[in-house]
Amino acid sequence: MAPRIAGSGTLPHFLEEPVDAYIVKSNPIKLRCQARPALQIFFKCNGEWVHQSQHMSQEHTDLGTGLKIREVMINVSRQQVEDFHGPEDYWCLCVAWSHLGTSKSRKATVRIAYLRKNFEQDPQGTEVPLNGMIVLHCRPPEGVPVAEVEWLKNEEPLSSEGVIDTRGDHNLIISEARLSDSGNYTCVASNIVAKRRSATATVVVYVDGSWGEWSEWSVCSSDCERQRSRECTAPEPKHGGRLCDGVALATDNCTGGLCTQSVENSSDVALYSGLAAGVVTVVLLIIAVTLYRRSQSEYGVDVIDSSALTGGFQSFSFKTSRQANPLLINSSMQPDLTVSRTYTSPMCFQDSIDKELMAERSLLDPLPDLKVKGQKIELPFIVSLGVAERAEYHVMSHPQTFPRGLAPDYRGVAVGTTLGRRDKNLFTPQVTLTSSRPLHKATAVFGHAGGRLVVPNTGISLLVPHGGIAEDTTWEMYMIINQEDSSTVSEEGTEIFLSPAVTYGPPGLDLSCPIAMTIAHCAEVAADDWTIRLKRQMQDNKWEEVMSVDEESTSCYCLLEAQRCHVLPKHPGRYALVGEPLSQEAAKRLRLAVFGSPDTSNSLGFTLRVYCVDDTPHAFQEVAVGERSRGGRLLEEPKMMLFRGNTFSLQVSIQDVPQLLWSIKPFTTCQEFSFSQVWASNQRPLQCAFSLERYSHSSSQLSCKISVRQVKGEEQILQVYTSVVENEKGVVPFFTQSDCTITSQTGSRAFKIPLSIRQRISATFDTANAKGKDWQLLAQKLHIDRNLCYFACQESPSSVILSLWEVQHQDSGDLDSLASALEEISKVQSPKTATLGCSREERDSEFTKLG
C-alpha cells in the first residue's frame, strides 16, 4: 500500500477493503470498499472493469482531516460466478483515485458455497473390550467452505470429559473405553449452506467374565462326595462379553473310611427314588404326546408358518451375544445386547395359499392377540370390536406351491424370463427369447374379489379392491407402458416427464370404488424444487392436468413417495407424472450402468457401453433387455446420480486404462451429452461407447474407471474390473432382486390384509364412535393424512385408506405397521370432533361419478 503523503496531495488510503465471500443458494453478495481521500472508486472483477451503473456509492467529509471519504458497493450474483471460467476463483478488487494517483485494494474471492450430501467416509459400528481403544473414522462431505465436524452420542453433543480426542482429521478416539461409552455415535458436518449427518455407528463396550476365588470344600455327602463353587463375578460379563471358561461347581471324592456306611444305607433309597422318577416321567410323556396330537388334529396342520400374517415373508428370530451389530439402537437408551431380532426375506408376488387356509373365520376371531412363530403381534384395540378370544395359528406349509393362474405349461410366464424357484424340486421351463424388447403390457380378468395387475420389473402396478367390480361381473383389464418425449407434454416446454406414460383400461370400466395405480418416477423430491403434476392424455393427444400432487382434490388422490407415486384416478386412460422445476436446484435421478462385451470383429477388442437413464425400473429394463440380446455383461452395480436443472452438460470419460496393456480409440476418452439431451428427453436410453484393444492375448483382465459428471454438479465413478476371456468372465446380476415374472393375482392372495379383517376395520372406522376413533384417525396413524376431503367423499373412506396402505406395502408384505397403528389408536382417549368434507348425500353423488 502506498504511504500517505502530507498536505493536499495524498494517495487514497483504504479504510475498508473487500473481503472473501460465499454465495449461498441464489442469494447475491455485496462487496464493499471505503477510501480517503477518494475522488472515484471503481471495482475490477476478473481483470475487467465493472460498469458504473452497477456501483452504489456515497460520500462524506472526515471532520477531523477535512478529506473526502467515499464508499462504494457492488452486488455479485450466482450466475456471474457460474459463468466465469478462469484459471482461478472469481475475484474482485477496488481501485481508488485521488489528485495524486491511484491505490488498489486486496483481491477478494467470491465462491459458490455448497455441501455435498454423502460423507466420504461414514463411521462404522464397533465392539471393544472395557479399557480398549475406540476409533471412529469420519470424513465429511466435500464442501465450500470446508465443513466443520461435531460428534453426537445418542443425539446429544458429545462431551469430551478429558478422555475423548477429536483429531484434526475428524476421527473420534477414546483411548480407554468405559461401559458408559456404549451408544450411538453420529458425525455431523456443517457449513454456511447445510448440515449433514453421517450413518449412525453403534459402539458396544463389553466386559468378559472372570472367576473369583473358589469357596471352601463342603462336608462329605452321603454319596461320599464333597463340593466347592465359584462365581463368574470378577468381573461378571456385560454387554455380550464372554462367559467364564470352565466349571462353576467342582466335585471331589472324600478320602478316608467315613463314607462307607453312608453309601450302603443310601443305596436302597437311591433305588426307589430312581424307580419313582422313571414312572412319573413316562406318565408325563404320554400325557404330553396325547395333548399335542389332539391340538394338531383340531387344526389339521403340522407346521407353524408366519406367512399367514406376513403375506409370504418367512420370518425367523434368534438371540445373539456379541457380534457386529448392523441395527441401530434407540438413541435415548443404552444398547440391549440380548434383544431378539427378526429378519424378513421378501419374495416376488408370493403365492398366498397358506394365508387362505386360515382365512375368514380363523383370522377374524383371534384378532386381539395374534401369535406366529418367532413373533407376537398385540392388537388390543380390536377387543373393542367385540372379539375377545385368543388363539395360536398353525398353518400347513406347501413345499411346491405355484402362483394361481399358472398351469404346469407355464403359459402365464412372460417371454424372455423364467419363474423364480421356491424349491429345488420345482420344474424350470425352457423359454425361447423371441424379442429383443421387454413385454410392456399386462392383462388379466378380474371379478368381484378384485386383485393386482403388475407389469414385471417396471415399478408399475394396479390394485383392484375387493368389491370394486359388481358380483357376477368380470372385466378384462390391461396396463400398457409408453415412453413419451418431453417435447409433447406442454407448449411452453418448461415441464418434463418424470415417469413413463401408463395406460389402464378398458375405457368403459365400471367400478364402485377407486383403483390404486403405482407409477415409478425419477424426481428427487427431498427438497421443494419441483411442482409435480399428474396429467392425462386426451383424444387430441394433448396432456391435460388432473391435479398437482400437493393440491387438495375430491376427484383424484396422489400419494407421492421418494421413488414412486400412488394414484387413485377417476377414469381409465393414459397417465403420467410431469414436473416443472422451480429453480436450478431441481434434480432428477439418473441410473448409471456400464456393460461390456468382446468385439466380434476383432479378437483383441473389447467394448464398454455406458448408459445414463432415468432412475426408474422401466427405463433400466429397456437397457437390460437390449444388452441381453447382444451378449453384454453388467460390469458394476448401477449407481444413482442427481442431474440438476442448471443447464450444464453431462460428461462421460474413461480413466486409468493400463496403457502398457490396452489402447483406446483416439479422441474418444471423453464424451458429452448436452443438457437438453439428458434433461428433456426420456424416450431412449443415453449411451456412449469406448472401444479398447489389448496388445496381446495374454492380457485377460481389464481395469479402469468410468467418470460420469455434470459440469458444475455431481460426479459418480463406475469401477470396472473384469475378465475379457469368455470362460473366465464374472457377471454382475442384471437385477439385485429376483426378476418378477407373474403379471397378476386375483382374490385374497393379491392382498396383504385378509378380507375378513379388512371388512371389520372398515366397518369400525367408517362410523365415528364416542372416542373419536374414525377413519380420520386411521389415516393419521397410517401417515395417509393429506387431502382428507377425498376420503370424506368416498362410500367407505377406511377401505380406500387400506387400499393405499396395500400399495404402499406391496413389496414389504409386513403387517407390523398396520398392527402398530391399530395399537396406537387403542390408546386414544379424547374424542376427535373435527369433521371433513361432504354430507352422506354429497358423498353418494361424488361416488356415483367415479369410474
N, C-alpha and C positions, 0 to 999 in steps of 0.2 A: 504494500500500500504506500502510495507517495506521501511524503511528510507534509504537514501543514505549513504554509508559508505565511509569515506575518504580514499584516496590512490588508489592503483590499484585494490583492491578488493571491487567492488561495485555491488550491485544488480541492475538489469535493471530497468530503470525508463521510463515509457511510456510518450512520447511526444504527441502521438495521439492514441486514443483508438477507437474501432469500435462503430458506432452509430446505433440506431434503423433505420430500412429501410423498405420500402414498394415496392413490386413488382407490377408494373403497366402493365397490359395486359401480354405479354410474354417477356418483357424485363428483362434480369438478372440485379442484382445489385452488386456493389462492396463493400466489407468490407476491411477496411484499418487499419493497425497498424504500429506504429513507436516507437522505444525504443532506449535508450542509457544508458550504453553500452550494446551491444547485440551481442552474437556470432551467435545465431539462434533464429528465431521466427516462431512458428507454430500455426495454427488455430485448435481449437477443437470445433466441432459443435454437439450439442445434446449428449455430452459426448463421442464422437468418434473423433479420430484424422483425420484431412483432409489430404489426400495423398499429398506427397511432390510435385508431378508433377502438382498439381493444384495451387501451390503457385507461385506468381510472386514477386520477391524480388530484392532490390537494396541496395547498401551500400556505405556510405561515412564517412569521419572523421570530427568531430567537431573541427574546427581550434582553438577554444578557450580553449578546455579542452584536446584535443588530443584523445578523446574517440570515439569509432566506433558507428555510428548511422545506424541502419538497419530498412528498411521499407518493409513491406510485404502486398500483396493484394490477395484476392480470389474473384471469382465470385460465386454467389448463384442464381440458376435458379428457375423458377416457378415450374418445375417438381420436383425438390428436395424438395421444401416446401410442395407440394401437396402429395408427397409420404411419408412424415413424419406423423406418427400417435402417438403422445405422449400426456402426460397429460398437457403439456404447449405449448406455441408457439415455433416455430423453433428458436433456438438461437445459437450464436457462441461467442467465446472469444479467446484471444490471450495468448499464453504462451511464454515468452522470457527467454533465458538462458544467463548467464554471467559466469565468472570464479567462482564467489561466490555462485551462485544459480539461482533460477527461480523467476519470477514475473508473476502474472496473471492480465489481463485487466478486465474491466467490461464486463458483458454479454450484447450483442446486439441482439435484437429480429428482425426477418425477417417475415413479414406478407404479404399476398397477398391482394392488395388493390382492393376494389370494391365499387360500389354504386348501390343499387337495384333501380329498375325503379319506383316502386309505393310508394307514400307517405303513411306513416302510418295514417296520418290524413290530409285531404285537408281543406283549409279554405272554409267556407260556406258564401254565399251572405247574406246580412242582410240589413234591413232598420231601421234607428234610427231617432229620432227627433233631431232637432237642439239643440246643447249643451248636447245631450245624450252621452253615452259611446259606443264606437265601440270596439269590441273584436273579433279578427280573430285568430283562432287557427291553428297552423301548427306543425305537427310532421314529420320531414324529413324522407326519406328512410333510412333504415339501411345501414351502410357503414363503411369501414375501409380505412383510418382514418375517424373519425366521421365528418359528413358533416357540413360545415358552412352554415348559412342561411342568406339570404338578402331578402328584400321585394321590389317588383316593384309596382308602381302605374302608370297605363296606359303605361306600358312597359318602364318606366323610373325609375331609382333607387330612392327609397323613401328618401326624405329629412326630418329629424325629426323636425326641426324648433322649438325645445323646447317643443312640445306638444305631441310627439309620444314616446311611451315606448315599446321597443322591449325587452321583458324579456328574462332571460336565458333559458326559455323553448320554445323560438322562437315565442311565441304568440305576435301579434301586438295589442297594446292597445292605443286608442286615447280617453283620458278622457273626453274631451269636443269637440264634433263633430261640424265642421263648414260646410257650404254649399260647400266649395271648397274641402272638404274631399270625396265627391262623386266621384266614379270612379271604375276602375277595378284593383283589387289587386291580385298579384301573389306571391307565396312563391317560392323562388329559392334556392335549396340546391346544394352544390358543394364540391367536394374534388379533390384530385390529379388525379382521374380517369375520372370523368364526371361531368356534370351539369344537374340537373333535375328541371323541372318546375311543380308546382302543378296545379290543376284545378284553373281557374281564378274565383275569387269571386267578385260579383258586390255589391258595397256598395252605398246605396242611403240615403242621408241626406235630410229629408223633413221638411217642415215648415207647421204647422197647422195654418189656418187663424184665425184672431180675429178681432172683431169690435173695431172701434174707437168711438168718441163722436157722438151723434145724432145732426143733424142740427136743426136750429130753425124752429118752425112751420110756414108753409106758410100762406098767407092770405086766407080767406074763398073763395071757388069757387062758381060758380053759382048753384051747386047742394048741397050747404050747407056743404061742407067738407073741412078740411084742412089736409095737409100732412107734413111729415118730413122724412128724409132719413139718412142713414148711409152707410159707405163703409167697405168692408172686407179687410182693408189695414193696420191693426195694429197688426201683420204684415199680408201681403197677403199670401195665400197658395202657396207653391212652391214644385216642385218635387213630386207632387202627394199627398201633405198634405191635411187634411180635410178642407172642406169649412166651413165657419162660420155657426153656428146654428142660426135659427131664420130668421126674415124677414129683408130686406133692406129698405122697404118702409112701413111706418105706416100711417094709415088714422084715423081721428077722426071727430066726428060731431062738427060743430060750435055751440056755445052757444049764447043765446040772440035772438032777433027778427029781425036781419038784413037780413037774407037769405030767409024769407018767400016769398017776391015778386019775388025774383030771380027764385025760384022754379016754380011759376005759369007762369012766362014769358018764361021759358025754356022748359015747358012740351010739347008744340006743336013742337018745334024744335027737341026735342028728338024723338017724334013720327015719324015725316017724315024722320029723319035720319035713324031710325031703319028699316023702310019700304024699303028705298032705298038700304041699305046694304043687306037686305034679297034677293031682286030681283037680285042684282049683284052676290051674292053667288050662287044662283040657276043656273043662266046662265053659270057661270064658271064651275060648277059641270057637267052640261050637255055636255059642250064642251070637258072637260077632259075625261069623260066616252067614248064619241064618238071616240076621238083620240086613246084612249087605245085599244078599240075593233078593230079599223081599223089596228093598228100596230100588234095586236096579230093574226088577221085573215090573215095578209100578210105572216106571218111565219108559221101559222098553229100549234102553240105550245102555252103553257101557263106557263112554268116554266123555269127560268134561271138556267142552270146546268153547273158548271165549269168543269165537267168531260169531256166535249168536247175537252178541251185543255190538260187536265192532264191525260188522259188515264185511268180514273177510280178512280182518287183521289178526294174525297169530301173535298173541301176547305171551310173554314169559317174564318171570321176575326172579331175581336172585339177590342174595346179600353178598356184599363184598367187603373185605377188610381193607388193607392198604393197597391201593392201585392208583395209576394215573387217573385223575378224576376229570372227565370231559364235561361234567354237568356243573352249571353254576349254582353256588349255594346262595340261599336267601341273604341279601346284603345286610339285613339287620340282625342276623343271627350268626353264631359260630357254626362251623361245619358239623353236620351229623354224619359220621363216617360209617354208620351201620344201616343207613336208610335202604329200604328195599326199592330197587329201581325197576321200572317196566319199560321194555323196548318193544316197538311195533315195527312190523315189516310190511310195507304196502304191496298190494298186488293189483294187477291191471284188470279192472272190470271183473272183480271176483264173483264167482258163482255163489249164490246165497241159499242153496238148498238146506244147509244147516240151519239157517235162520228161519226158513219156512217150517221146519219140523216143530218149532216151538212158537208158531205164530198165534194169532188171535187170542185164544184163552190163556195159553201159557205165559205170554209176555204181559198180558194186561193185569192179571190178578196179583202177581207178586211184585208189582212196581215199587212198593215202598222200600224194599231192601234187595237190590239186585246183586247176586254173587256170581262171579265167574272164576275160573281157575286163575290164581295168581293175583286177583284184584277184587275189590268190592266197591260198588257204587251206591251211595246213600241218596235216596230221594225222599226225604221226609215230607216234602210238600204234597206229594201225591196221596199221602194219607188223608188229606182234606178232601180228596175226590171220592172218598167212601171206600177205599181199598186198604185193608189193614193186614192182610195175610203176609207171611214171609215164605220164601221158597228158595231152593238152590237148583240151578239149571244143570242138567246133564244132557248133553247133545251128542248124537252119534256122528262120528267122523266118516267121511267117504274118501277112500284112497284114490278113486278115479271118478272125478266129477267134471262134467263138461258144461260150459255155459248154455243156457236154454236157447233153443232155436238152431243148434248145430247138430246135425245128424253126423254119423261117422264118416260120410263122404266129404265133409268139410266144405260144403257149398257156400257157407257163410264167411269163409276166410277171404280177406281182401287179397287181390292179386299182388304178388311180389312180396308177401310177408308170410310168416309162419306162426302157428299158435304156440304161445309160451307154455312150457311144460309145468305141470304141478306135481308130477310123479315120474319116476324113471321108467315106469312101465307104459306110459302113455304113447300112443302111436303118433309120430310126427309125419305130416303129409309132405310129399314132394310136389311143390308148386312151381310151375314154369313162369318165368318172368316174361310177360308178353308186351310190356310197355315200359318206356323209359320215364314216364310221368306217374306221380302218385295218384291214387284214387281220391278225387276231391268231392265226391258225392256219397251220401249215405241215405238209405231209405229203410223204412220199417213200417209195419202195420200196428197201430195202437188201438186199444179199446178202452172200456170204462176203467180198467185197472191202471191205465197210464203206463209210463216207462221213461226210458232215457235213450236218446239218439246221439251218437258220437261220430265225428269224422276223425279217424285214428291219427295220432301223432301231430295234431294241428292246434290243440288248445281250444277247439270249437265243439260245443255240445248243446243239447236241448233237453230240457226236462218237461215232460207232460204230467201234470199232477194227477193223482188218483181222483176220479170223478169228474175230470175236466171234459171227458167225452161221454155223451149220454149212453145209458145202458142199451144193449142190443145194437150198438153202432160202432163201426170201425172206420178209421181213416188211415190211408197210406200217406205217411208224412215223409218229407225229404229235407235235406240240407245240402247246399251247394256252396263251394268257396270259389270266389273270383278275386284275382289280384288286380286292383284298379290303379290307373295312373293318376297322380295327384293333380294333373292339369285339368281333370274333369270335375273336380269337387266344387270349385267356385269360380265365378268370373273374375273376382278380384285377385285370385292367385295367392292369397295370404294363408289359406288353410291347406293342410296336407293330410293324407290318410295315415292314421296310426294303427290301423288293423286291416286285414283283408275284408272284402265285402262278402257278407254271408247272407244267403237266400234260404228262407224256410217256407214251406207251403204244405198242402196246396192252397191256392188263392181263396177258395171258398170255405176254408176250415172254420168250423163252428164249435167253439169251446165255451164252457160255462165258467171257467176261471183262467187266469193268465198262465201261459207257459213261461219258463225261465230259460233264457238263452245266454250262454257264456261265450265271450269273444276275447281272445288274447290280443294285447296291444303292446306297443313298443315305446310309449311315452314314459319319461322319467317324471313321476308325479309327486316326488318327495317335496319339491318346492312349488310355490304357486306361480309358475311361469307359463301356464297353458290355460286356454279356455277350450275345454274338450266337449264336443257335442256328438250326440247320436243323430245320424242322418239316414233318410230312407230314399231310395231311388224311385222316381215317379215314372209314369208311362212315357213321358217325353225324354227320358234318360237324365233329367236334371235331378240333383240331390236336394231334398227338402229337409230342413231341420225338424227333428222330432222333439228334442229337448236338450238343454245343456245339463251335464251331469251334476252341476251344482245347484240347479234350479228345483223349485217345487212344482209338481205336476200331479194331476189326478188321473191322467190318461196313460202315463208311462212311468216306469221306475228304472233308475240306473244306479247300481252299486259299484263304484269304481274301486278297484284294488291296485296293488303295485304293478301287477303284470297282466291283469285281466279285468273285464268288466262284465257284471251280471245284469242282464236287461230283461225287463218284463214288457214286451211290446204289445200294442193293441191289435195290430193287424199283421197277417203274413206279408212277406215281401223281402226286399234286399236291403240290408242294413250295414252300416259301417261306422266306426268311430273316427272322427276327424278332429284335428287340433289346430288352433290358431295361437301362435307364440305371442306372449305378451312382452317379451324382452329378448335380448340376445343370449340371455342365460338359459332360455328354454332348451331342453335337450331331449333327444330321442336315443333309445338304446340300440346299439348295433351289436350283432354277434359276429365275431371274427373266427375264422377257421382256416386251417391250411391243410390241403390234401396233396398227395404226391403219387406219381406213377412213373414207371420206366418209359423212356421214349421208344415207341415201337419201330421207328425208322433208324434208330441209332442205338446199338447195344451198349454204348458208353454213356448215353444220355439219360437224364432224369429231370422231370418237370415238377415244379412246385406251383400249385394254384392256390391263391389266397382269395377268400370270399369275405365280403362285408355286406351283411344283410340285416334287415330289421330283426330285432331280437324277439321274434315270435316263433313258436314251434312250426307253424306252417311254412314260413319263409325258409327255415333251415331244412325242412323236409324236402323242399324243392332241390336244394343243393345236394343233400344226401342221396336222393334217388338218382340224380344226374351223375354223381360220382360213382355210384354202384354200377351203373351201366357202362362206364368207361374204365372200370377196374381201379378206381382211385382208392387211396388209403388215407384215413384221417390220422395225421401225424402228431397232433397235440390236442388236448382238450380245448374245445371252443371257449373263447373268453368274451366278456361283455365290455363294451366301451361306450361312454357317453359322447354323443356328437351334438355340439351346440349350434344354435341358430345364429352364429356370429359372422356368417358369410365367408368363412375361411375354408380352404380346401382340405382334402384328406390325402395324406402321402403314405405310400407303402414302399418300404425299402428292405433289401436283404443285406445282412451284415454278418461279419465273422465267418465268411466262407473260407475254408482251408485252401489258400492259394497254391500250395505246393501239390495239392491232390485234385483240385477241381478248378474248372474255368467257367465263367458265366458270359453269356452273350453281351457284347459291349453296349453301353448306353441303356441298359435295362435294369440296373441295380436300384433305381428309384423311379417309381411310377406314381401318378397323381390322378385323383378324381376331383372334378370341380365340386363346389359346394352344392350347386343345384342337382347334380347327379346323385349325390348322397341324400340330400335333404328332401327333395320334392318328388322323387320317383321311387316307388317301391314295387314297380311292375316286374322287374327282373333282378336277379342277384348281381351285384357288382363283383367282377372277377378280374384279377390280374395274374399273370403267369411269369415265372422265372425259369428259363431254360439253362440247365447246368450240364456240364460234360466232365467226366472224370478222365484223368490222363492214362489210367491203367485199370485193367480188370481186377487187379489186386486190391484196389480201393473199394471196399464193400460198405463203408459207413459214410454217412453224410451228417455233418453237424453244422448248424448255422442259426441265426436269429432272424425273425421277421418283425420289423418295427412298423406298427400302424399308428399314425399320429395325425391329429388335426392341428393345423397351424394355429397357434395361439389357443391350444386346447389340450386334451388328454392324449396320452400315449399308452399303448399296450405292446408287450413283447410276446411273441409266439416262439417258443424254443423248439427247434427241430433237431432230433437225434434219431436217425433211422437207418436200417439196413436197406441197401438198394438191391440186394440179392434176393430173388424170389423165394427160395426155400428157407431164408432166414428172417424174413420180414416179420416185424411185430406190429400188429394193427391196434390202434386205439378204437374202441367200440364207437359206432355212429351215435348211439344213444346211451346216456348214463343210466336211464331206466329202461326196463323191458319194453319192447315195442308193443303197443296196443293193436290188436287186430280185430276185436269184436266191435261191431258198429252199433248194436242195440241190445237193450234188455227191456223186458216188459214185466208188468205185475210187481209183486212185492220185492223180488230180487233186485229191482232197479233202485230201491230206496234204502237209505241208511236207517231211517226211523220206521219201525214196524207200523202197519196200518192201524192196528188197534190203539197203540199208544198215540199216534198222530191224531186220531179221532177224539180220544179222550182229552188230550191237551187242547185241541181246538174248541171242543165243547166247553171246557173250563174257562178259557181266556177270552172267548168271543163276547162273553157277558161279564161286565164288571161286578165284583162282589163287594161286600162291606169293607174289606181290607184293601180295596183298590188293586187287586191282582187281576188286571185285564191285559188285553193284547198290547197296549202301550208299554206296560212294564215288561212284558215278554220281549218286545222289540228292543227295549233299552238294555236288558240283560244280555241279549244276543248281539248287541252292538249293531243293530239294524234300525237305528232310531232317527234316521234322516228322512225327510219327505213323508211324514206320518199321514198327511192328508190322503196320499194314495191308498194306504191300507184302510183308512176310515171309509173309503168309498167301495170297499170290496164286500161281497156277501159274507165271507169268513176271513177277517183280517189275519187271524192266527194261522190259518192254512197257508196263506200267501207268505207270511213270515217264515214258516217252516220250510216252504219251497226254496226260499232264498238261503236258509241255513243248509239245506241239502246241497245246493250247487256250490256253496262256499266250501263245503267239506267233502266234495265228491272224490278228492284224491286221498284225503287222510282216513275217511271212514271211521272216525273216532267219535263216540257218543259222549266223551267226557265233558266237552264244553257245554253241551245241552244239559247234561246232568248237573253240572256246576251252576248253570243259570237257574234251573228249577230249584236247586237247593238255596240259592240266594233269595229267590222270590219267596220261599217259605219263611224266611226270616223277616220279611217286610211286615211292619206293624201298623204304620199310619196309613189312612186312606188316601187315595190319589184321586182328586176330584176333577182334575182338568179333563176336558173332552175336546176332541178334534173332529173337524171335517163335517160330514153330511148327516142328515137325518136318515132313517131307515128307507124312506121313500126315495130320497136322492141317491142313496147307495144302490137301491134296486134299479133305478133309472140308469145310473152310470154303468152298473154291472151288465145291463142288457146291451149296452153299446159295445162291450168288449167282443173280441173275436173277429 
